[in-house]
Amino acid sequence: MKAVLLADLHFGRMPNQAIPARKGDFAHILLLRAVHRINRYIKPDIVLVAGDFIDKPASPDAAVLLSELKAILDKLNCPYIAIPGNHDPAPDIFYGIFKKPDTFTDTAGVRFVSFPFDREEPGYNASRSHQDIQLMKEARKGFPGPIVSFQHVPLFPPGLSECPYNYVNSEEIINVMISCGAYFSLAGHHHEGFTDIRKDSMSFTAVPALCEDPFSFIVMEIREDGSSSFKMHQLKNPDSCALTDFHIHTDLAYCNENMNVAKIVALKKMMGLQNAAISEHSGHLYFDRDTYNSNRYIFEDVEKVREDRFELYFKRLEEAGAEILRGVEIDSGIRGIPIIKREHFDSFKIKIGAVHQLSELLKTEPDREAAKREFMAVLENFLKSGIAILAHPFRVFRRKNMEIPSDLFAPLAAMLKENNVAAEINFHTNEPPVEFFRICAEKKVKICFGSDAHNLYEVGEFYPHIEFMKQIAAASDINKLLLNPQDIG
């Protein structure tokens, strides 16, 4: 059984002036980032959210904030249990928005016992009623598997942690739990967290706050014999990697969802990026939405375009300031002609080339071999145009539900090497082919990371990229393979 434990979002619209480290104004973005990672890569049986969803329970918009977080959690591909914390409204209000959990929730052979109604005590501690303590005995009746106690405030044997918060009657609670053969206690509340403190047969854990650096949650696995493992996930990238996100979009992208330049700048720092580049679609800046989305743009002569949105784009880059590198994602037209005017081409340090469409793939029944030939012919010209990075190689086939042409891996890697163009690892609606990037590494083709962010939660989300690179090279060699912005002429 695999469970994810997260807590303490402290969501609010404004930055926390009293506690700047508490990034509650980014809580919805952090939670969405966590949910997408959980769904795509972790795939647990259940998610446990241990309270303090919002920061100010008496705020007039408390219900709106809770509803916004619920909408994000509802995107999970697995069940979840939500319990309120001391920063949330009273349980009757809280459970007017969230589903009230059953006292016992059985998942994959494990029984979770939820305690959303424990009493708050002075010093941000808690107590549990005698009646609720006895629930552990009820939980054990007729159930042979592991039992987990789930609450907001940490529960642990006094003296075994420096955590300043606990249950004032913790010893009574724990003694009953041990006598019932309970295995685990899971909580939040203590923003520093602690993991797997042991007493006798029991394990005690409090997850760090999701709203504070490095924005962590815990993945817990419980095996049939009751043994367990805990893995800390952090949304922030590891300090050991000097990472650049070369591929971030703005609100000017037709497919943007919530992009905001000021928040991109903030997320660059929060997510531990050394550099970040805003790189908007050139086709979105030259053509109207219908022309672009209908794919007619690949046949258009960009020099005949009289009006464009580049001045608006330059304003976005000015808003970003020196913190952000100036980039552009240059669409490829028919025969590999870059869709960008020279006057604009010369304005950018980071030039990413992207093949988003092929004329063969626009046919009702495209021929795969013809598409392969066109793809290589387009790139033969496109890679000579002065671009520094090729975005999401081979994604154009995947989006047409065509088998990725692995016989083109080596020829394309050779072309990239010849033209000094880096290959981008990109997971946005994409699964990069490992073997292609292995060949790139062998040929000493530079590799770069791009989030291709169209939603703020994606900015610098490089967990999959780093895991992907481990299939290609030793961890110590990753930085050597990655493109450095300073190496771009």
Secondary structure as UniProt FT lines:
FT   STRAND          2..6
FT   TURN            20..21
FT   HELIX           24..26
FT   HELIX           27..37
FT   HELIX           38..42
FT   STRAND          46..49
FT   TURN            57..58
FT   TURN            60..61
FT   HELIX           62..73
FT   TURN            74..75
FT   STRAND          80..82
FT   TURN            86..87
FT   HELIX           91..94
FT   TURN            95..97
FT   STRAND          104..107
FT   TURN            108..109
FT   STRAND          110..114
FT   TURN            116..117
FT   STRAND          119..121
FT   TURN            122..124
FT   STRAND          125..127
FT   HELIX           130..133
FT   HELIX           135..140
FT   TURN            141..142
FT   STRAND          147..150
FT   TURN            158..159
FT   TURN            168..169
FT   HELIX           170..179
FT   TURN            180..181
FT   STRAND          184..187
FT   TURN            191..192
FT   STRAND          194..199
FT   TURN            200..201
FT   STRAND          202..206
FT   TURN            210..211
FT   TURN            213..214
FT   STRAND          216..222
FT   TURN            224..225
FT   STRAND          228..234
FT   TURN            239..240
FT   STRAND          244..248
FT   TURN            251..252
FT   TURN            254..255
FT   HELIX           261..270
FT   TURN            271..272
FT   STRAND          275..281
FT   HELIX           282..286
FT   HELIX           289..293
FT   TURN            294..295
FT   HELIX           296..299
FT   HELIX           302..304
FT   HELIX           310..320
FT   HELIX           321..323
FT   STRAND          325..332
FT   HELIX           334..336
FT   HELIX           342..345
FT   TURN            346..347
FT   STRAND          350..354
FT   HELIX           360..362
FT   HELIX           368..382
FT   TURN            383..386
FT   STRAND          389..390
FT   TURN            393..394
FT   HELIX           395..398
FT   TURN            399..401
FT   HELIX           406..408
FT   HELIX           409..419
FT   STRAND          422..426
FT   TURN            428..429
FT   HELIX           434..442
FT   TURN            443..444
FT   STRAND          447..450
FT   HELIX           456..458
FT   TURN            459..460
FT   HELIX           463..469
FT   TURN            470..472
FT   HELIX           475..477
FT   HELIX           478..481
FT   HELIX           485..487
//
